[in-house]
Amino acid sequence: MTTSSSGPLTGQVAIVTGGSRGIGRAISRGLAKEGCRVVVASRTESEAAVEQRFQRYASGTIHDTVADIRQDGGDAHSIRCDLTMDRDIQNLVRETVDRYGRIDILVSNAGIDCEAPVPELDLDLLDLCLATNVRAPLVLCKFVLPVMMGRGSGGSIFAVTSGAARGYRPGRVGYSMSKAALDRMFLNLAEEVRPHNIAVNVFSPGRIDTWMNRNGDWPGTAHIPMVQPEEVVPAAVWLAQQNAGTFTGHLVERAEFGRTWGPTTAAP
């Protein structure tokens, strides 16, 4: 067993949404290894029944993520949260504060797709996509920010976006719209909370081997190298360490970490 008690984020408290698998699980474990106390949030409390060929993508629950963190010597807590329900978001924030007394880091990672040409869009799915990818991150910030501001010591918030926000993907107009809205929302929020020393950034992880890519290449993405979720961890940990005085108001690509942004770059 390893210990997570002496990293650069020791004692800080992070909420990670969509933490049951994929990018969210990797970020949760990465933050815990740097000393964070991590609240893992998702709707996934039990394994879904899926085709065997998709098992590695679908496997995992918030409790599994927490168990992995504790196995490594870290401190984590799981909270079931349906991000389309305001009361669930309020409970997530309240339970985090009740347990740990603070919130320093928010990783808005949860998101869903709505794949179809526009004439064939399922409107209920479109509404769910917008509720999860756009409205929920804003509502989450609404309830987290007063906690961060109340401590007066700053904090870090970042959202996980997609290259689809900035380029055409066949059959993904609705999804692209949701991620573009997320990007603009967080970049504007960065300016609103700058006086409180809270960093707000947008993180584009690139093409990651996750559930959303389980059916193979999305049209127009085959040229982008696919990497495992653990590849996002160094960049995510660095973002979690920032405040408004060091790095805020940026949309950054994981593939450029350490080159055009990150520990080798200057403040904004």
PyMOL commands that set and color helices and strands:
alter all, ss='L'
color gray80, all
select helices_A, chain A and resi 22-33+52-58+62-71+86-100+118-120+123-151+163-166+173-196+211-213+229-240+254-256
alter helices_A, ss='H'
color red, helices_A
select strands_A, chain A and resi 13-17+37-42+75-80+105-108+155-160+198-204+207-208+226-227+251-253
alter strands_A, ss='S'
color yellow, strands_A
deselect
rebuild
show_as cartoon
